[in-house]
Protein backbone atom coordinates (compact mmCIF):
# COMPACT_ATOMS: atom_id res chain seq x y z
CA UNK A 1 0.00 0.00 0.00
CA UNK A 2 1.68 3.21 -1.17
CA UNK A 3 -0.80 5.74 0.22
CA UNK A 4 0.51 7.24 3.45
CA UNK A 5 -3.01 8.06 4.67
CA UNK A 6 -4.21 4.49 3.99
CA UNK A 7 -1.25 3.31 6.06
CA UNK A 8 -2.31 5.62 8.91
CA UNK A 9 -5.87 4.27 8.69
CA UNK A 10 -4.62 0.67 8.81
CA UNK A 11 -2.41 1.43 11.81
CA UNK A 12 0.84 0.75 9.93
CA UNK A 13 1.95 4.36 10.52
CA UNK A 14 1.41 6.37 13.72
CA UNK A 15 -0.61 9.57 13.92
CA UNK A 16 -1.86 11.76 16.73
CA UNK A 17 -5.53 10.88 16.27
CA UNK A 18 -8.10 13.44 17.33
CA UNK A 19 -11.31 11.79 16.07
CA UNK A 20 -12.29 8.55 14.40
CA UNK A 21 -15.41 6.69 13.49
CA UNK A 22 -16.42 4.21 10.79
CA UNK A 23 -16.15 6.85 8.00
CA UNK A 24 -13.54 9.43 8.99
CA UNK A 25 -10.22 9.77 10.78
CA UNK A 26 -8.86 13.15 11.96
CA UNK A 27 -5.31 13.71 13.17
CA UNK A 28 -2.73 16.44 13.79
CA UNK A 29 -0.77 17.61 10.74
CA UNK A 30 2.96 16.84 11.13
CA UNK A 31 3.89 20.19 9.52
CA UNK A 32 1.27 22.59 10.94
CA UNK A 33 0.58 25.91 9.22
CA UNK A 34 -1.52 27.25 12.11
CA UNK A 35 -1.83 26.62 15.86
CA UNK A 36 -4.63 24.20 15.00
CA UNK A 37 -3.96 22.19 11.86
CA UNK A 38 -5.85 18.93 11.59
CA UNK A 39 -6.30 16.62 8.63
CA UNK A 40 -9.62 14.86 8.15
CA UNK A 41 -9.56 11.87 5.83
CA UNK A 42 -12.21 9.41 4.72
CA UNK A 43 -11.42 5.78 5.48
CA UNK A 44 -12.35 5.03 1.87
CA UNK A 45 -9.50 5.81 -0.49
CA UNK A 46 -10.54 8.58 -2.90
CA UNK A 47 -7.56 10.17 -4.67
CA UNK A 48 -8.96 13.71 -4.39
CA UNK A 49 -12.01 15.90 -4.82
CA UNK A 50 -11.74 15.63 -8.62
CA UNK A 51 -12.11 11.85 -8.32
CA UNK A 52 -15.13 11.98 -5.98
CA UNK A 53 -18.42 10.79 -7.44
CA UNK A 54 -22.08 11.36 -6.64
CA UNK A 55 -21.95 8.40 -4.23
CA UNK A 56 -19.48 10.42 -2.11
CA UNK A 57 -21.72 13.48 -1.66
CA UNK A 58 -22.81 12.55 1.87
CA UNK A 59 -19.23 11.74 2.88
CA UNK A 60 -17.96 15.11 1.62
CA UNK A 61 -20.59 16.92 3.67
CA UNK A 62 -19.83 14.74 6.69
CA UNK A 63 -16.14 15.66 6.52
CA UNK A 64 -17.07 19.35 6.69
CA UNK A 65 -19.49 18.79 9.58
CA UNK A 66 -16.87 16.90 11.56
CA UNK A 67 -14.40 19.73 10.84
CA UNK A 68 -16.92 22.20 12.32
CA UNK A 69 -17.41 19.96 15.36
CA UNK A 70 -13.64 19.72 15.93
CA UNK A 71 -13.26 23.49 15.49
CA UNK A 72 -15.89 24.05 18.16
CA UNK A 73 -14.21 21.53 20.49
CA UNK A 74 -10.90 23.35 19.97
CA UNK A 75 -12.48 26.71 20.84
CA UNK A 76 -11.93 28.30 17.43
CA UNK A 77 -14.62 30.90 18.09
CA UNK A 78 -12.86 33.62 16.05
CA UNK A 79 -13.06 31.52 12.93
CA UNK A 80 -11.27 28.77 11.09
CA UNK A 81 -10.64 27.61 7.56
CA UNK A 82 -11.28 24.29 5.83
CA UNK A 83 -9.21 23.62 2.73
CA UNK A 84 -9.27 20.95 0.04
CA UNK A 85 -6.19 21.13 -2.20
CA UNK A 86 -6.99 19.54 -5.57
CA UNK A 87 -4.05 18.54 -7.71
CA UNK A 88 -0.34 19.35 -7.64
CA UNK A 89 -0.76 22.99 -8.73
CA UNK A 90 -2.96 23.57 -5.67
CA UNK A 91 -0.43 21.97 -3.34
CA UNK A 92 -1.92 18.48 -3.02
CA UNK A 93 0.98 16.19 -2.16
CA UNK A 94 -0.88 13.17 -0.78
CA UNK A 95 -3.38 11.77 -3.23
CA UNK A 96 -5.98 10.62 -0.72
CA UNK A 97 -8.78 13.15 -0.32
CA UNK A 98 -8.30 15.18 2.84
CA UNK A 99 -9.65 18.33 4.45
CA UNK A 100 -7.30 20.67 6.28
CA UNK A 101 -8.80 22.36 9.34
CA UNK A 102 -6.75 25.46 10.19
CA UNK A 103 -7.37 27.91 13.00
CA UNK A 104 -6.01 29.67 16.04
CA UNK A 105 -4.63 32.67 14.12
CA UNK A 106 -5.89 35.31 11.71
CA UNK A 107 -6.00 34.10 8.10
CA UNK A 108 -5.24 36.37 5.18
CA UNK A 109 -7.01 36.53 1.83
CA UNK A 110 -6.28 35.50 -0.81
CA UNK A 111 -4.60 32.34 0.47
CA UNK A 112 -1.38 31.20 -1.18
Steps between C-alpha positions, in 0.01 A plus 500: 500500500668821383252753639631650823148582622380143432796382707394731785144365478625140512721576800825432312611861559446701820298820520375719781133412454243756606179335374402176333188314409399252230527764221761758599832534679636838618855556621758773562696617195873423539593835339238740642431832328290634789469437875220258414567299186311174473455269204168324452506201268235254389579137576407425139785578264396777259798659323360854528195719457527473120463122530198513734171381354134557580513204741747702712276806545391407853858419601627837374237681705576282802869592483407869517258444789762311698747783428248747648451276804877476557538877456237556767668248733831682448342836587555659159231760566676772296480290188679225316563384147436168327707433190494233231808518276420341163794400286871581507458864391280558806753340733351151532790271586314198638250360255240385751220753540548703816365815661735734683350669806705810585438745781636676804638800308374764259489379139576727208323516165573397236668184628822386335 
